[in-house]
Amino acid sequence: MIDCHQHLWPPPLLDALRRRSDFPYLRGWTLHLAGEPPFEVDPAAHDIEKRRLDRADRVLLSLSSPLGIEYLPDPELVDVWHESALELGRPFEVWAAATLAAPDPDGLAAVLREERVVGLQLPATALAEPAAIERARDLLAEAERVGKPVLVHPGPAPAKAQADLPAWWPALVPYVSQLHQAWLAWHIAGRRQHPRLRIAFVALAGLAPLHHERLGARGGELGPLDPNVFYETSSYGTRAIDAMVRVVGVDPLVHGSDRPYAESADPGLGRAFRHALFTANPRQLLTGDRR
């Protein structure tokens, strides 16, 4: 079984966040972000040895893009992420990150050459319109050149007062909206710019493909299904996954849990579907192998 999307903060990353005085930063185990209320992190969620007991054969670790680390002018935290995550060993593998304030395609190329780096993760906010995909061209091209996929993850929530909003608001409103924007921008411009790149949108792209009828009603079209676009399932269950199958089919769906924020779950759609979701489709995303 392959879990395409988990979060685990190694001690060097925790220490670096605790040294910061600007967002994002940690005070003890309280996480402070510009666009979200303070969040009490469960220390057990980042206990490496406990997480090593995960029943997945391969666990692909993702930098938490809502922290906004990719947008910091100094690449220190991105470098800490790569160094400390790669030291964790099995079953953990790593999605690379990239500094967006001053993109470094050559530095990214070196990271992508690491055997245990499975591909590049970018925040959806960095791909939110066709012009943004053009700005990310050099980073996307490095992943395409080495034949490794891109994972699109929600980015930071907008900085504003959160006192009157429930704690779940960022995950249900800006995160989902960001995924919709990135999916539509890729639909318009991404594939034309990067014809061979495999790309996966976490959280079923916020269910963006289910809006294909509205897209058609407003003058657009979904077009033929793109065999190199994938949808990771975290935070969604049987009903949403079944609805996605009716629009995009089984082959693009890949399992991700988003641990520790959600748990791994089998949607209960049969043995063949389980094999596709947990094994065959993730392998195709990661390698391009369609067998």
BELMO-V401552 format. One record per helix or strand of 2 or more residues. SS is the DSSP state (H for helix, E for strand). FROM is the first residue (numbers start at 1). TO is the last residue. Records with the same first field share a line. If there is no record, write none. Layout:
BEGIN
SS->FROM-TO ; FROM-TO
END
This chain:
BEGIN
E->2-6 ; 25-27 ; 30-33 ; 36-40 ; 58-61 ; 92-96 ; 117-123 ; 149-153 ; 199-201 ; 229-232 ; 253-254
H->11-19 ; 43-46 ; 48-51 ; 65-67 ; 69-71 ; 76-86 ; 105-112 ; 124-127 ; 130-135 ; 137-146 ; 169-172 ; 174-193 ; 202-217 ; 238-248 ; 271-287
END
